[in-house]
Amino acid sequence: MSGAHGPVRHARPIGLVAMVAVVLTFSASSTIIRKSGAPGPTIAFWRMLGSSIVWMALLRIRENRFLTAHEWRRAVPTGVVLGLNITLFYTAATRTSVANLEFIGALAPLALLPAGAIMFHEKVDRRSAILGLLSIVGLALVLFDAPKRGAATWYGNGLAVLSLVSWCSYLLASRQLRRGMSVAALMAAALPIATLTTLPITLINHDLGRFDRRSMIYIVVLTLLTGVVAHGLIVFAQRKVPIGIMSLMQVGQPALAVVWSAIFLSQSIRALQVLGMVMVVAGLAAVVVQTQRRTAKLIETENGELAGSAG
């Protein structure tokens, strides 16, 4: 991640607080999607349209301006992958279980850690990568021991994998876009493009008007909870927390999501799946701990070097 003068090598407290809020809000999204009863593309389109309006209004209020043609052009890749991600995620949420969807998404660090190292020169600890393999084994247990007549389907699982790929692409693209753009400008530019990306899919499936008053209430909640709060905090954290640590902090998200689904959707899981979930969380948590220890050592070393040069 890049700050004003170079890569963000250390996580700042305010960025970590923002990411905690992101985890709490995103963990509830898959349950809200299933509770709405509307098709995934329908929810995705109206949610992004509402979020676009809010962010463009915020840009006008906070910065007293509209987007420039240059900003619109820069935002095209980010907006397209964001639109694909939300459509895939929302559709997958209606085709597979919350547990499968969330624990597939939890593997984002395995892609983002090396991507952050290659694209943004962030340091990757080898022990962290090895510990992350424990999460892959755990995910296999979650997927392959699902109840045969449960909410999970392999079609939904496939959509969840594509959602994971597009989410990683969005984080990397928005990271590049964040250079020289405020949070409000980035979101105000990316979300309308994401909405237009989703529109053809919604029209082809005749899903545009497939919602009722109850569904619209859930869509409004999603718009404010994830479209405004969560995504805004993620973009804000781009300059405060390295991209690898951002994804690793979401280690608690799938576990929380399963709790919400058990309470509000009555979705059941098997004992072996629980073991797999524990392995996923434990593997990613171990990576977080290892990464934070390494960060602390780097800070200590840099402070020592600064003290030596000052003397």
Residue pairs with C-beta under 8 A, 6 or more apart in sequence:
1 7
1 8
1 116
1 120
1 122
1 175
1 238
1 239
1 241
1 242
1 243
1 246
2 8
2 120
2 175
2 178
2 179
2 239
3 239
4 239
7 120
7 121
7 122
7 242
8 239
8 240
8 241
8 242
9 122
9 123
9 242
9 295
9 298
10 242
10 295
10 298
10 299
11 240
11 241
11 242
11 245
11 292
11 295
12 240
12 241
14 240
15 236
15 237
15 239
15 240
15 241
16 240
16 241
16 249
18 233
18 234
18 236
18 237
18 240
18 241
19 233
19 234
19 237
19 241
19 246
19 249
19 250
20 249
21 229
21 230
21 233
22 230
22 233
22 234
22 237
22 249
22 250
23 249
23 250
23 252
23 253
23 256
24 256
25 225
25 226
25 229
25 230
26 226
26 230
26 250
26 253
27 102
27 252
27 253
27 254
27 256
27 257
27 260
28 225
28 256
28 257
28 260
29 93
29 222
29 225
29 226
29 230
30 89
30 93
30 98
30 101
30 102
30 257
30 260
30 261
31 98
31 257
31 260
31 261
31 264
31 265
32 218
32 221
32 222
32 225
33 40
33 43
33 90
33 93
33 94
33 218
33 222
34 93
34 94
34 98
34 261
34 265
35 218
35 264
35 265
36 43
36 211
36 214
36 215
36 218
36 219
36 222
37 212
37 214
37 215
38 210
38 211
38 212
38 215
38 218
38 219
39 91
39 94
39 205
39 207
39 210
40 87
40 89
40 90
40 91
40 92
40 93
40 94
40 95
41 87
41 90
41 91
41 198
41 201
41 202
41 205
41 207
42 202
42 207
42 208
42 209
42 210
42 211
42 215
43 90
43 211
43 215
43 218
43 219
43 222
44 83
44 86
44 87
44 89
44 90
44 91
44 198
44 202
45 195
45 198
45 199
45 202
45 207
45 208
46 211
46 216
46 219
46 223
47 86
47 90
47 219
47 222
47 223
47 226
47 227
48 83
48 86
48 191
48 194
48 195
48 198
48 227
49 195
50 219
50 220
50 223
50 227
51 187
51 191
51 223
51 227
51 228
51 231
52 188
52 191
52 192
52 194
52 195
54 223
54 224
54 227
54 228
55 184
55 187
55 188
55 191
55 228
55 232
56 66
56 67
56 188
56 192
58 184
58 187
58 188
59 65
59 66
59 67
59 182
59 184
59 185
59 188
60 66
62 182
62 184
63 182
63 184
63 185
67 185
67 188
67 189
71 181
71 185
71 189
72 189
72 193
74 177
74 181
74 189
75 177
75 186
75 189
75 190
75 193
76 193
77 173
78 170
78 173
78 174
78 176
78 177
78 186
78 189
78 190
78 193
79 189
79 190
79 191
79 192
79 193
79 194
79 196
79 197
80 193
80 194
80 197
81 166
81 169
81 170
81 173
82 170
82 174
82 190
82 191
82 193
82 194
82 197
83 193
83 194
83 195
83 196
83 197
83 198
84 166
84 197
85 163
85 166
85 167
85 169
85 170
86 194
86 198
87 197
87 198
87 201
88 159
88 160
88 162
88 163
88 166
89 101
89 105
89 160
89 163
89 167
91 159
92 101
92 156
92 157
92 159
92 160
92 163
93 101
94 156
95 153
95 155
95 156
95 159
96 151
96 152
96 153
96 155
96 156
96 157
96 159
96 160
97 146
97 150
97 151
97 152
97 156
97 261
97 267
97 269
98 151
98 257
98 258
98 260
98 261
98 265
98 267
99 142
99 146
99 152
99 254
99 257
99 258
99 261
99 267
99 269
99 273
99 277
100 142
100 143
100 146
100 152
100 156
100 157
100 160
101 156
101 160
101 163
101 257
102 253
102 254
102 257
102 258
103 138
103 139
103 142
103 143
103 254
103 276
103 277
103 280
104 139
104 143
104 157
104 160
104 161
104 163
104 164
105 160
105 163
105 164
105 167
105 253
105 254
106 135
106 139
106 250
106 251
106 253
106 254
106 280
106 281
106 284
107 135
107 136
107 139
107 164
107 280
108 164
108 167
108 168
108 171
108 247
108 250
109 132
109 244
109 247
109 248
109 284
109 287
110 132
110 135
110 136
111 164
111 165
111 168
112 168
112 171
112 172
112 243
112 244
112 246
112 247
113 124
113 128
113 129
113 132
113 244
113 247
113 248
114 124
114 129
115 168
115 172
115 243
116 122
116 124
116 242
116 243
116 244
117 123
117 124
117 244
119 172
119 175
120 175
120 242
120 243
122 242
122 243
122 244
123 294
123 298
124 244
125 290
125 291
125 294
127 290
128 286
128 287
128 290
128 291
128 294
129 287
131 283
131 286
131 287
131 290
132 283
132 284
132 287
133 283
134 279
134 280
134 282
134 283
134 286
135 279
135 280
135 283
135 284
136 283
137 276
137 279
137 283
138 275
138 276
138 277
138 278
138 279
138 280
138 281
138 282
138 283
139 276
139 280
140 276
141 272
141 273
141 275
141 276
141 279
142 273
142 276
142 277
142 280
143 152
143 157
145 270
145 272
145 273
145 276
146 152
146 270
146 273
147 268
147 269
147 270
150 267
150 268
151 265
151 267
171 234
171 243
171 246
171 247
172 243
174 186
174 190
174 234
174 235
174 238
175 238
175 243
177 186
177 189
177 190
178 186
178 235
178 238
178 239
181 189
183 232
183 235
183 236
186 235
187 231
187 232
187 235
191 227
202 208
211 219
234 246
237 246
238 246
241 249
244 291
245 288
245 291
245 292
245 295
248 284
248 287
248 288
248 291
249 288
251 281
251 284
251 285
251 288
252 281
254 277
254 280
254 281
255 277
255 281
258 267
258 269
258 277
261 267
262 268
262 269
269 277
